[in-house]
Amino acid sequence: MGLRGKTALVTGATGALGRIIARRLAGEGARVIITYRESIPAGVIPPGMKKHYIAIRADLTSEESVSGLFRRIEIVSKRADILVNAAGGYAGGTPVASTSPDEWHQMM
């Protein structure tokens, strides 16, 4: 792949899928910006790989927080070349046909 010099934004990197993708991108030489809502769980940033990661706190359900995320990305990296949106949630047990617009917005 050869991603040296590229910056990737990986939302949901504190979850299993996002974590795997972030590690692969960093392993290929990309600088990886990860988002987290509360705190970063242990093991998200692999030992010896800290120089490849930038962690930014952001609540992706808030427009204001997302705008702040984009401002921070401009400051630390100028731009993101790659976007991986692995963040998301599930309204637990609600059939899709019964999902309210608010629940749908939260999941997406």
PDB file as gemmi writes it, atoms N, CA and C in Angstrom:
CRYST1    1.000    1.000    1.000  90.00  90.00  90.00 P 1                      
ATOM      1  N   MET A   1       0.821  -1.196   0.000  1.00  0.00           N  
ATOM      2  CA  MET A   1       0.000   0.000   0.000  1.00  0.00           C  
ATOM      3  C   MET A   1       0.864   1.259   0.000  1.00  0.00           C  
ATOM      4  N   GLY A   2       1.807   1.369   0.913  1.00  0.00           N  
ATOM      5  CA  GLY A   2       2.684   2.520   0.965  1.00  0.00           C  
ATOM      6  C   GLY A   2       1.947   3.821   1.221  1.00  0.00           C  
ATOM      7  N   LEU A   3       1.599   4.068   2.456  1.00  0.00           N  
ATOM      8  CA  LEU A   3       0.809   5.260   2.804  1.00  0.00           C  
ATOM      9  C   LEU A   3       1.632   6.330   3.517  1.00  0.00           C  
ATOM     10  N   ARG A   4       2.940   6.226   3.449  1.00  0.00           N  
ATOM     11  CA  ARG A   4       3.797   7.219   4.080  1.00  0.00           C  
ATOM     12  C   ARG A   4       3.446   8.609   3.541  1.00  0.00           C  
ATOM     13  N   GLY A   5       3.277   9.566   4.454  1.00  0.00           N  
ATOM     14  CA  GLY A   5       2.923  10.925   4.066  1.00  0.00           C  
ATOM     15  C   GLY A   5       1.435  11.183   3.967  1.00  0.00           C  
ATOM     16  N   LYS A   6       0.626  10.158   4.103  1.00  0.00           N  
ATOM     17  CA  LYS A   6      -0.837  10.296   4.059  1.00  0.00           C  
ATOM     18  C   LYS A   6      -1.390  10.354   5.475  1.00  0.00           C  
ATOM     19  N   THR A   7      -2.523  11.020   5.616  1.00  0.00           N  
ATOM     20  CA  THR A   7      -3.213  11.095   6.900  1.00  0.00           C  
ATOM     21  C   THR A   7      -4.578  10.450   6.762  1.00  0.00           C  
ATOM     22  N   ALA A   8      -4.906   9.562   7.700  1.00  0.00           N  
ATOM     23  CA  ALA A   8      -6.193   8.875   7.709  1.00  0.00           C  
ATOM     24  C   ALA A   8      -6.966   9.259   8.963  1.00  0.00           C  
ATOM     25  N   LEU A   9      -8.237   9.579   8.789  1.00  0.00           N  
ATOM     26  CA  LEU A   9      -9.148   9.802   9.908  1.00  0.00           C  
ATOM     27  C   LEU A   9      -9.965   8.531  10.072  1.00  0.00           C  
ATOM     28  N   VAL A  10      -9.868   7.910  11.249  1.00  0.00           N  
ATOM     29  CA  VAL A  10     -10.616   6.689  11.531  1.00  0.00           C  
ATOM     30  C   VAL A  10     -11.540   6.967  12.716  1.00  0.00           C  
ATOM     31  N   THR A  11     -12.833   7.070  12.427  1.00  0.00           N  
ATOM     32  CA  THR A  11     -13.795   7.200  13.513  1.00  0.00           C  
ATOM     33  C   THR A  11     -14.122   5.798  13.994  1.00  0.00           C  
ATOM     34  N   GLY A  12     -14.420   5.658  15.257  1.00  0.00           N  
ATOM     35  CA  GLY A  12     -14.743   4.347  15.796  1.00  0.00           C  
ATOM     36  C   GLY A  12     -13.521   3.464  16.000  1.00  0.00           C  
ATOM     37  N   ALA A  13     -12.333   4.063  16.094  1.00  0.00           N  
ATOM     38  CA  ALA A  13     -11.108   3.280  16.261  1.00  0.00           C  
ATOM     39  C   ALA A  13     -10.989   2.670  17.650  1.00  0.00           C  
ATOM     40  N   THR A  14     -11.886   3.016  18.560  1.00  0.00           N  
ATOM     41  CA  THR A  14     -11.862   2.379  19.873  1.00  0.00           C  
ATOM     42  C   THR A  14     -12.651   1.069  19.861  1.00  0.00           C  
ATOM     43  N   GLY A  15     -13.367   0.811  18.769  1.00  0.00           N  
ATOM     44  CA  GLY A  15     -14.071  -0.460  18.599  1.00  0.00           C  
ATOM     45  C   GLY A  15     -13.208  -1.444  17.832  1.00  0.00           C  
ATOM     46  N   ALA A  16     -13.655  -2.677  17.757  1.00  0.00           N  
ATOM     47  CA  ALA A  16     -12.845  -3.746  17.164  1.00  0.00           C  
ATOM     48  C   ALA A  16     -12.493  -3.484  15.699  1.00  0.00           C  
ATOM     49  N   LEU A  17     -13.478  -3.213  14.865  1.00  0.00           N  
ATOM     50  CA  LEU A  17     -13.222  -3.026  13.436  1.00  0.00           C  
ATOM     51  C   LEU A  17     -12.367  -1.789  13.181  1.00  0.00           C  
ATOM     52  N   GLY A  18     -12.733  -0.659  13.783  1.00  0.00           N  
ATOM     53  CA  GLY A  18     -11.966   0.571  13.609  1.00  0.00           C  
ATOM     54  C   GLY A  18     -10.536   0.427  14.093  1.00  0.00           C  
ATOM     55  N   ARG A  19     -10.346  -0.299  15.174  1.00  0.00           N  
ATOM     56  CA  ARG A  19      -9.001  -0.524  15.732  1.00  0.00           C  
ATOM     57  C   ARG A  19      -8.134  -1.298  14.742  1.00  0.00           C  
ATOM     58  N   ILE A  20      -8.681  -2.345  14.150  1.00  0.00           N  
ATOM     59  CA  ILE A  20      -7.944  -3.154  13.180  1.00  0.00           C  
ATOM     60  C   ILE A  20      -7.559  -2.310  11.967  1.00  0.00           C  
ATOM     61  N   ILE A  21      -8.500  -1.526  11.472  1.00  0.00           N  
ATOM     62  CA  ILE A  21      -8.234  -0.683  10.308  1.00  0.00           C  
ATOM     63  C   ILE A  21      -7.172   0.362  10.633  1.00  0.00           C  
ATOM     64  N   ALA A  22      -7.280   1.001  11.794  1.00  0.00           N  
ATOM     65  CA  ALA A  22      -6.301   2.020  12.194  1.00  0.00           C  
ATOM     66  C   ALA A  22      -4.904   1.417  12.282  1.00  0.00           C  
ATOM     67  N   ARG A  23      -4.804   0.230  12.858  1.00  0.00           N  
ATOM     68  CA  ARG A  23      -3.496  -0.427  12.981  1.00  0.00           C  
ATOM     69  C   ARG A  23      -2.898  -0.743  11.619  1.00  0.00           C  
ATOM     70  N   ARG A  24      -3.742  -1.182  10.704  1.00  0.00           N  
ATOM     71  CA  ARG A  24      -3.245  -1.511   9.359  1.00  0.00           C  
ATOM     72  C   ARG A  24      -2.750  -0.253   8.658  1.00  0.00           C  
ATOM     73  N   LEU A  25      -3.511   0.816   8.747  1.00  0.00           N  
ATOM     74  CA  LEU A  25      -3.110   2.075   8.121  1.00  0.00           C  
ATOM     75  C   LEU A  25      -1.797   2.581   8.716  1.00  0.00           C  
ATOM     76  N   ALA A  26      -1.680   2.539  10.036  1.00  0.00           N  
ATOM     77  CA  ALA A  26      -0.443   2.977  10.692  1.00  0.00           C  
ATOM     78  C   ALA A  26       0.720   2.075  10.290  1.00  0.00           C  
ATOM     79  N   GLY A  27       0.460   0.789  10.184  1.00  0.00           N  
ATOM     80  CA  GLY A  27       1.490  -0.156   9.781  1.00  0.00           C  
ATOM     81  C   GLY A  27       1.990   0.084   8.361  1.00  0.00           C  
ATOM     82  N   GLU A  28       1.143   0.676   7.541  1.00  0.00           N  
ATOM     83  CA  GLU A  28       1.512   1.004   6.167  1.00  0.00           C  
ATOM     84  C   GLU A  28       2.153   2.388   6.068  1.00  0.00           C  
ATOM     85  N   GLY A  29       2.332   3.046   7.234  1.00  0.00           N  
ATOM     86  CA  GLY A  29       3.035   4.322   7.255  1.00  0.00           C  
ATOM     87  C   GLY A  29       2.179   5.564   7.358  1.00  0.00           C  
ATOM     88  N   ALA A  30       0.866   5.420   7.389  1.00  0.00           N  
ATOM     89  CA  ALA A  30      -0.017   6.591   7.484  1.00  0.00           C  
ATOM     90  C   ALA A  30       0.000   7.169   8.892  1.00  0.00           C  
ATOM     91  N   ARG A  31      -0.206   8.453   8.967  1.00  0.00           N  
ATOM     92  CA  ARG A  31      -0.483   9.107  10.243  1.00  0.00           C  
ATOM     93  C   ARG A  31      -1.978   8.910  10.446  1.00  0.00           C  
ATOM     94  N   VAL A  32      -2.369   8.402  11.606  1.00  0.00           N  
ATOM     95  CA  VAL A  32      -3.763   8.035  11.841  1.00  0.00           C  
ATOM     96  C   VAL A  32      -4.361   8.919  12.928  1.00  0.00           C  
ATOM     97  N   ILE A  33      -5.426   9.610  12.560  1.00  0.00           N  
ATOM     98  CA  ILE A  33      -6.180  10.395  13.538  1.00  0.00           C  
ATOM     99  C   ILE A  33      -7.360   9.538  13.970  1.00  0.00           C  
ATOM    100  N   ILE A  34      -7.456   9.277  15.268  1.00  0.00           N  
ATOM    101  CA  ILE A  34      -8.578   8.507  15.783  1.00  0.00           C  
ATOM    102  C   ILE A  34      -9.438   9.411  16.657  1.00  0.00           C  
ATOM    103  N   THR A  35     -10.721   9.116  16.676  1.00  0.00           N  
ATOM    104  CA  THR A  35     -11.630   9.868  17.529  1.00  0.00           C  
ATOM    105  C   THR A  35     -12.091   8.971  18.672  1.00  0.00           C  
ATOM    106  N   TYR A  36     -12.419   9.622  19.759  1.00  0.00           N  
ATOM    107  CA  TYR A  36     -12.981   8.908  20.906  1.00  0.00           C  
ATOM    108  C   TYR A  36     -13.967   9.842  21.579  1.00  0.00           C  
ATOM    109  N   ARG A  37     -14.974   9.264  22.227  1.00  0.00           N  
ATOM    110  CA  ARG A  37     -15.998  10.085  22.869  1.00  0.00           C  
ATOM    111  C   ARG A  37     -15.673  10.380  24.328  1.00  0.00           C  
ATOM    112  N   GLU A  38     -15.317   9.362  25.090  1.00  0.00           N  
ATOM    113  CA  GLU A  38     -15.077   9.527  26.526  1.00  0.00           C  
ATOM    114  C   GLU A  38     -13.593   9.420  26.863  1.00  0.00           C  
ATOM    115  N   SER A  39     -13.032   8.240  26.621  1.00  0.00           N  
ATOM    116  CA  SER A  39     -11.617   8.003  26.881  1.00  0.00           C  
ATOM    117  C   SER A  39     -11.146   6.915  25.921  1.00  0.00           C  
ATOM    118  N   ILE A  40      -9.842   6.813  25.786  1.00  0.00           N  
ATOM    119  CA  ILE A  40      -9.280   5.809  24.889  1.00  0.00           C  
ATOM    120  C   ILE A  40      -8.995   4.541  25.692  1.00  0.00           C  
ATOM    121  N   PRO A  41      -9.656   3.444  25.340  1.00  0.00           N  
ATOM    122  CA  PRO A  41      -9.392   2.193  26.052  1.00  0.00           C  
ATOM    123  C   PRO A  41      -7.951   1.726  25.843  1.00  0.00           C  
ATOM    124  N   ALA A  42      -7.430   1.014  26.827  1.00  0.00           N  
ATOM    125  CA  ALA A  42      -6.073   0.468  26.728  1.00  0.00           C  
ATOM    126  C   ALA A  42      -5.970  -0.413  25.491  1.00  0.00           C  
ATOM    127  N   GLY A  43      -4.845  -0.338  24.826  1.00  0.00           N  
ATOM    128  CA  GLY A  43      -4.591  -1.197  23.682  1.00  0.00           C  
ATOM    129  C   GLY A  43      -5.022  -0.654  22.340  1.00  0.00           C  
ATOM    130  N   VAL A  44      -5.716   0.474  22.329  1.00  0.00           N  
ATOM    131  CA  VAL A  44      -6.143   1.042  21.049  1.00  0.00           C  
ATOM    132  C   VAL A  44      -4.929   1.496  20.244  1.00  0.00           C  
ATOM    133  N   ILE A  45      -4.007   2.178  20.906  1.00  0.00           N  
ATOM    134  CA  ILE A  45      -2.773   2.594  20.248  1.00  0.00           C  
ATOM    135  C   ILE A  45      -1.701   1.574  20.638  1.00  0.00           C  
ATOM    136  N   PRO A  46      -1.216   0.811  19.653  1.00  0.00           N  
ATOM    137  CA  PRO A  46      -0.240  -0.235  19.963  1.00  0.00           C  
ATOM    138  C   PRO A  46       1.074   0.331  20.491  1.00  0.00           C  
ATOM    139  N   PRO A  47       1.722  -0.388  21.394  1.00  0.00           N  
ATOM    140  CA  PRO A  47       3.033   0.053  21.884  1.00  0.00           C  
ATOM    141  C   PRO A  47       3.993   0.227  20.710  1.00  0.00           C  
ATOM    142  N   GLY A  48       4.773   1.268  20.758  1.00  0.00           N  
ATOM    143  CA  GLY A  48       5.735   1.535  19.701  1.00  0.00           C  
ATOM    144  C   GLY A  48       5.160   2.228  18.487  1.00  0.00           C  
ATOM    145  N   MET A  49       3.852   2.485  18.477  1.00  0.00           N  
ATOM    146  CA  MET A  49       3.212   3.109  17.312  1.00  0.00           C  
ATOM    147  C   MET A  49       2.671   4.502  17.625  1.00  0.00           C  
ATOM    148  N   LYS A  50       2.927   5.019  18.819  1.00  0.00           N  
ATOM    149  CA  LYS A  50       2.349   6.299  19.227  1.00  0.00           C  
ATOM    150  C   LYS A  50       2.660   7.430  18.262  1.00  0.00           C  
ATOM    151  N   LYS A  51       3.836   7.390  17.628  1.00  0.00           N  
ATOM    152  CA  LYS A  51       4.203   8.482  16.717  1.00  0.00           C  
ATOM    153  C   LYS A  51       3.312   8.508  15.476  1.00  0.00           C  
ATOM    154  N   HIS A  52       2.595   7.419  15.197  1.00  0.00           N  
ATOM    155  CA  HIS A  52       1.710   7.355  14.040  1.00  0.00           C  
ATOM    156  C   HIS A  52       0.280   7.800  14.344  1.00  0.00           C  
ATOM    157  N   TYR A  53      -0.029   8.021  15.622  1.00  0.00           N  
ATOM    158  CA  TYR A  53      -1.407   8.296  16.031  1.00  0.00           C  
ATOM    159  C   TYR A  53      -1.592   9.700  16.593  1.00  0.00           C  
ATOM    160  N   ILE A  54      -2.744  10.270  16.297  1.00  0.00           N  
ATOM    161  CA  ILE A  54      -3.220  11.491  16.944  1.00  0.00           C  
ATOM    162  C   ILE A  54      -4.638  11.179  17.412  1.00  0.00           C  
ATOM    163  N   ALA A  55      -4.909  11.362  18.686  1.00  0.00           N  
ATOM    164  CA  ALA A  55      -6.234  11.085  19.235  1.00  0.00           C  
ATOM    165  C   ALA A  55      -6.945  12.406  19.516  1.00  0.00           C  
ATOM    166  N   ILE A  56      -8.174  12.517  19.019  1.00  0.00           N  
ATOM    167  CA  ILE A  56      -8.959  13.736  19.207  1.00  0.00           C  
ATOM    168  C   ILE A  56     -10.314  13.349  19.794  1.00  0.00           C  
ATOM    169  N   ARG A  57     -10.652  13.977  20.897  1.00  0.00           N  
ATOM    170  CA  ARG A  57     -11.954  13.725  21.516  1.00  0.00           C  
ATOM    171  C   ARG A  57     -13.041  14.401  20.688  1.00  0.00           C  
ATOM    172  N   ALA A  58     -14.076  13.637  20.337  1.00  0.00           N  
ATOM    173  CA  ALA A  58     -15.178  14.179  19.547  1.00  0.00           C  
ATOM    174  C   ALA A  58     -16.423  13.332  19.759  1.00  0.00           C  
ATOM    175  N   ASP A  59     -17.543  14.009  19.916  1.00  0.00           N  
ATOM    176  CA  ASP A  59     -18.838  13.339  19.970  1.00  0.00           C  
ATOM    177  C   ASP A  59     -19.429  13.464  18.577  1.00  0.00           C  
ATOM    178  N   LEU A  60     -19.426  12.390  17.825  1.00  0.00           N  
ATOM    179  CA  LEU A  60     -19.841  12.441  16.430  1.00  0.00           C  
ATOM    180  C   LEU A  60     -21.337  12.619  16.245  1.00  0.00           C  
ATOM    181  N   THR A  61     -22.098  12.637  17.336  1.00  0.00           N  
ATOM    182  CA  THR A  61     -23.533  12.915  17.245  1.00  0.00           C  
ATOM    183  C   THR A  61     -23.818  14.405  17.378  1.00  0.00           C  
ATOM    184  N   SER A  62     -22.775  15.198  17.599  1.00  0.00           N  
ATOM    185  CA  SER A  62     -22.923  16.643  17.788  1.00  0.00           C  
ATOM    186  C   SER A  62     -22.266  17.402  16.639  1.00  0.00           C  
ATOM    187  N   GLU A  63     -23.055  18.202  15.923  1.00  0.00           N  
ATOM    188  CA  GLU A  63     -22.509  18.997  14.812  1.00  0.00           C  
ATOM    189  C   GLU A  63     -21.392  19.914  15.294  1.00  0.00           C  
ATOM    190  N   GLU A  64     -21.578  20.505  16.452  1.00  0.00           N  
ATOM    191  CA  GLU A  64     -20.563  21.407  17.007  1.00  0.00           C  
ATOM    192  C   GLU A  64     -19.251  20.658  17.264  1.00  0.00           C  
ATOM    193  N   SER A  65     -19.352  19.462  17.817  1.00  0.00           N  
ATOM    194  CA  SER A  65     -18.170  18.665  18.092  1.00  0.00           C  
ATOM    195  C   SER A  65     -17.482  18.227  16.796  1.00  0.00           C  
ATOM    196  N   VAL A  66     -18.245  17.858  15.792  1.00  0.00           N  
ATOM    197  CA  VAL A  66     -17.676  17.455  14.506  1.00  0.00           C  
ATOM    198  C   VAL A  66     -16.982  18.643  13.838  1.00  0.00           C  
ATOM    199  N   SER A  67     -17.585  19.816  13.916  1.00  0.00           N  
ATOM    200  CA  SER A  67     -16.933  21.019  13.379  1.00  0.00           C  
ATOM    201  C   SER A  67     -15.603  21.261  14.081  1.00  0.00           C  
ATOM    202  N   GLY A  68     -15.581  21.080  15.397  1.00  0.00           N  
ATOM    203  CA  GLY A  68     -14.344  21.210  16.161  1.00  0.00           C  
ATOM    204  C   GLY A  68     -13.315  20.174  15.743  1.00  0.00           C  
ATOM    205  N   LEU A  69     -13.769  18.962  15.449  1.00  0.00           N  
ATOM    206  CA  LEU A  69     -12.877  17.902  14.975  1.00  0.00           C  
ATOM    207  C   LEU A  69     -12.199  18.337  13.675  1.00  0.00           C  
ATOM    208  N   PHE A  70     -12.987  18.859  12.735  1.00  0.00           N  
ATOM    209  CA  PHE A  70     -12.412  19.281  11.457  1.00  0.00           C  
ATOM    210  C   PHE A  70     -11.431  20.435  11.630  1.00  0.00           C  
ATOM    211  N   ARG A  71     -11.732  21.349  12.543  1.00  0.00           N  
ATOM    212  CA  ARG A  71     -10.785  22.448  12.818  1.00  0.00           C  
ATOM    213  C   ARG A  71      -9.472  21.892  13.372  1.00  0.00           C  
ATOM    214  N   ARG A  72      -9.555  20.927  14.279  1.00  0.00           N  
ATOM    215  CA  ARG A  72      -8.346  20.316  14.853  1.00  0.00           C  
ATOM    216  C   ARG A  72      -7.543  19.581  13.789  1.00  0.00           C  
ATOM    217  N   ILE A  73      -8.237  18.890  12.891  1.00  0.00           N  
ATOM    218  CA  ILE A  73      -7.530  18.177  11.818  1.00  0.00           C  
ATOM    219  C   ILE A  73      -6.748  19.168  10.966  1.00  0.00           C  
ATOM    220  N   GLU A  74      -7.347  20.313  10.647  1.00  0.00           N  
ATOM    221  CA  GLU A  74      -6.652  21.336   9.867  1.00  0.00           C  
ATOM    222  C   GLU A  74      -5.401  21.812  10.582  1.00  0.00           C  
ATOM    223  N   ILE A  75      -5.470  21.932  11.901  1.00  0.00           N  
ATOM    224  CA  ILE A  75      -4.329  22.414  12.681  1.00  0.00           C  
ATOM    225  C   ILE A  75      -3.213  21.372  12.727  1.00  0.00           C  
ATOM    226  N   VAL A  76      -3.553  20.124  13.017  1.00  0.00           N  
ATOM    227  CA  VAL A  76      -2.518  19.114  13.229  1.00  0.00           C  
ATOM    228  C   VAL A  76      -2.015  18.458  11.947  1.00  0.00           C  
ATOM    229  N   SER A  77      -2.822  18.501  10.891  1.00  0.00           N  
ATOM    230  CA  SER A  77      -2.420  17.746   9.715  1.00  0.00           C  
ATOM    231  C   SER A  77      -2.725  18.433   8.386  1.00  0.00           C  
ATOM    232  N   LYS A  78      -3.372  19.559   8.420  1.00  0.00           N  
ATOM    233  CA  LYS A  78      -3.801  20.284   7.217  1.00  0.00           C  
ATOM    234  C   LYS A  78      -4.992  19.629   6.523  1.00  0.00           C  
ATOM    235  N   ARG A  79      -4.972  18.276   6.408  1.00  0.00           N  
ATOM    236  CA  ARG A  79      -6.090  17.594   5.745  1.00  0.00           C  
ATOM    237  C   ARG A  79      -6.056  16.119   6.093  1.00  0.00           C  
ATOM    238  N   ALA A  80      -7.133  15.441   5.765  1.00  0.00           N  
ATOM    239  CA  ALA A  80      -7.180  13.981   5.867  1.00  0.00           C  
ATOM    240  C   ALA A  80      -7.299  13.437   4.448  1.00  0.00           C  
ATOM    241  N   ASP A  81      -6.422  12.535   4.082  1.00  0.00           N  
ATOM    242  CA  ASP A  81      -6.433  11.935   2.753  1.00  0.00           C  
ATOM    243  C   ASP A  81      -7.375  10.742   2.676  1.00  0.00           C  
ATOM    244  N   ILE A  82      -7.587  10.100   3.820  1.00  0.00           N  
ATOM    245  CA  ILE A  82      -8.375   8.866   3.892  1.00  0.00           C  
ATOM    246  C   ILE A  82      -9.392   9.024   5.023  1.00  0.00           C  
ATOM    247  N   LEU A  83     -10.627   8.613   4.774  1.00  0.00           N  
ATOM    248  CA  LEU A  83     -11.654   8.611   5.817  1.00  0.00           C  
ATOM    249  C   LEU A  83     -12.202   7.204   5.959  1.00  0.00           C  
ATOM    250  N   VAL A  84     -12.175   6.712   7.187  1.00  0.00           N  
ATOM    251  CA  VAL A  84     -12.805   5.435   7.514  1.00  0.00           C  
ATOM    252  C   VAL A  84     -13.818   5.728   8.612  1.00  0.00           C  
ATOM    253  N   ASN A  85     -15.091   5.581   8.299  1.00  0.00           N  
ATOM    254  CA  ASN A  85     -16.138   5.838   9.280  1.00  0.00           C  
ATOM    255  C   ASN A  85     -16.602   4.513   9.860  1.00  0.00           C  
ATOM    256  N   ALA A  86     -15.935   4.100  10.937  1.00  0.00           N  
ATOM    257  CA  ALA A  86     -16.281   2.844  11.595  1.00  0.00           C  
ATOM    258  C   ALA A  86     -17.088   3.096  12.869  1.00  0.00           C  
ATOM    259  N   ALA A  87     -17.413   4.342  13.145  1.00  0.00           N  
ATOM    260  CA  ALA A  87     -18.206   4.668  14.339  1.00  0.00           C  
ATOM    261  C   ALA A  87     -19.670   4.369  14.058  1.00  0.00           C  
ATOM    262  N   GLY A  88     -20.355   4.013  15.077  1.00  0.00           N  
ATOM    263  CA  GLY A  88     -21.783   3.774  14.927  1.00  0.00           C  
ATOM    264  C   GLY A  88     -22.329   3.114  16.161  1.00  0.00           C  
ATOM    265  N   GLY A  89     -23.596   2.999  16.193  1.00  0.00           N  
ATOM    266  CA  GLY A  89     -24.248   2.369  17.322  1.00  0.00           C  
ATOM    267  C   GLY A  89     -25.488   1.669  16.833  1.00  0.00           C  
ATOM    268  N   TYR A  90     -26.105   0.973  17.721  1.00  0.00           N  
ATOM    269  CA  TYR A  90     -27.318   0.250  17.372  1.00  0.00           C  
ATOM    270  C   TYR A  90     -28.331   0.465  18.474  1.00  0.00           C  
ATOM    271  N   ALA A  91     -29.562   0.712  18.091  1.00  0.00           N  
ATOM    272  CA  ALA A  91     -30.619   1.010  19.042  1.00  0.00           C  
ATOM    273  C   ALA A  91     -31.133  -0.250  19.733  1.00  0.00           C  
ATOM    274  N   GLY A  92     -30.332  -1.265  19.805  1.00  0.00           N  
ATOM    275  CA  GLY A  92     -30.580  -2.493  20.551  1.00  0.00           C  
ATOM    276  C   GLY A  92     -31.972  -3.067  20.505  1.00  0.00           C  
ATOM    277  N   GLY A  93     -32.231  -3.962  19.599  1.00  0.00           N  
ATOM    278  CA  GLY A  93     -33.477  -4.695  19.572  1.00  0.00           C  
ATOM    279  C   GLY A  93     -34.615  -4.020  18.828  1.00  0.00           C  
ATOM    280  N   THR A  94     -34.439  -2.789  18.414  1.00  0.00           N  
ATOM    281  CA  THR A  94     -35.496  -2.098  17.688  1.00  0.00           C  
ATOM    282  C   THR A  94     -35.467  -2.532  16.224  1.00  0.00           C  
ATOM    283  N   PRO A  95     -36.563  -3.071  15.712  1.00  0.00           N  
ATOM    284  CA  PRO A  95     -36.583  -3.419  14.284  1.00  0.00           C  
ATOM    285  C   PRO A  95     -36.386  -2.154  13.435  1.00  0.00           C  
ATOM    286  N   VAL A  96     -35.724  -2.305  12.309  1.00  0.00           N  
ATOM    287  CA  VAL A  96     -35.427  -1.154  11.457  1.00  0.00           C  
ATOM    288  C   VAL A  96     -36.694  -0.372  11.126  1.00  0.00           C  
ATOM    289  N   ALA A  97     -37.781  -1.072  10.818  1.00  0.00           N  
ATOM    290  CA  ALA A  97     -39.037  -0.399  10.454  1.00  0.00           C  
ATOM    291  C   ALA A  97     -39.611   0.429  11.596  1.00  0.00           C  
ATOM    292  N   SER A  98     -39.214   0.128  12.835  1.00  0.00           N  
ATOM    293  CA  SER A  98     -39.723   0.854  14.005  1.00  0.00           C  
ATOM    294  C   SER A  98     -38.752   1.897  14.528  1.00  0.00           C  
ATOM    295  N   THR A  99     -37.614   2.050  13.864  1.00  0.00           N  
ATOM    296  CA  THR A  99     -36.597   2.994  14.315  1.00  0.00           C  
ATOM    297  C   THR A  99     -37.070   4.422  14.065  1.00  0.00           C  
ATOM    298  N   SER A 100     -37.023   5.236  15.088  1.00  0.00           N  
ATOM    299  CA  SER A 100     -37.438   6.629  14.946  1.00  0.00           C  
ATOM    300  C   SER A 100     -36.344   7.417  14.230  1.00  0.00           C  
ATOM    301  N   PRO A 101     -36.696   8.572  13.654  1.00  0.00           N  
ATOM    302  CA  PRO A 101     -35.678   9.417  13.015  1.00  0.00           C  
ATOM    303  C   PRO A 101     -34.541   9.783  13.978  1.00  0.00           C  
ATOM    304  N   ASP A 102     -34.864  10.050  15.243  1.00  0.00           N  
ATOM    305  CA  ASP A 102     -33.817  10.368  16.216  1.00  0.00           C  
ATOM    306  C   ASP A 102     -32.888   9.180  16.458  1.00  0.00           C  
ATOM    307  N   GLU A 103     -33.436   7.969  16.575  1.00  0.00           N  
ATOM    308  CA  GLU A 103     -32.613   6.777  16.758  1.00  0.00           C  
ATOM    309  C   GLU A 103     -31.738   6.540  15.522  1.00  0.00           C  
ATOM    310  N   TRP A 104     -32.314   6.730  14.342  1.00  0.00           N  
ATOM    311  CA  TRP A 104     -31.559   6.557  13.106  1.00  0.00           C  
ATOM    312  C   TRP A 104     -30.392   7.539  13.052  1.00  0.00           C  
ATOM    313  N   HIS A 105     -30.638   8.782  13.405  1.00  0.00           N  
ATOM    314  CA  HIS A 105     -29.596   9.798  13.406  1.00  0.00           C  
ATOM    315  C   HIS A 105     -28.475   9.422  14.384  1.00  0.00           C  
ATOM    316  N   GLN A 106     -28.833   8.920  15.556  1.00  0.00           N  
ATOM    317  CA  GLN A 106     -27.832   8.510  16.534  1.00  0.00           C  
ATOM    318  C   GLN A 106     -26.968   7.372  16.004  1.00  0.00           C  
ATOM    319  N   MET A 107     -27.600   6.410  15.311  1.00  0.00           N  
ATOM    320  CA  MET A 107     -26.854   5.264  14.784  1.00  0.00           C  
ATOM    321  C   MET A 107     -25.921   5.679  13.649  1.00  0.00           C  
ATOM    322  N   MET A 108     -26.391   6.565  12.823  1.00  0.00           N  
ATOM    323  CA  MET A 108     -25.601   6.944  11.645  1.00  0.00           C  
ATOM    324  C   MET A 108     -24.641   8.053  11.975  1.00  0.00           C  
TER     325      MET A 108                                                      
END                                                                             
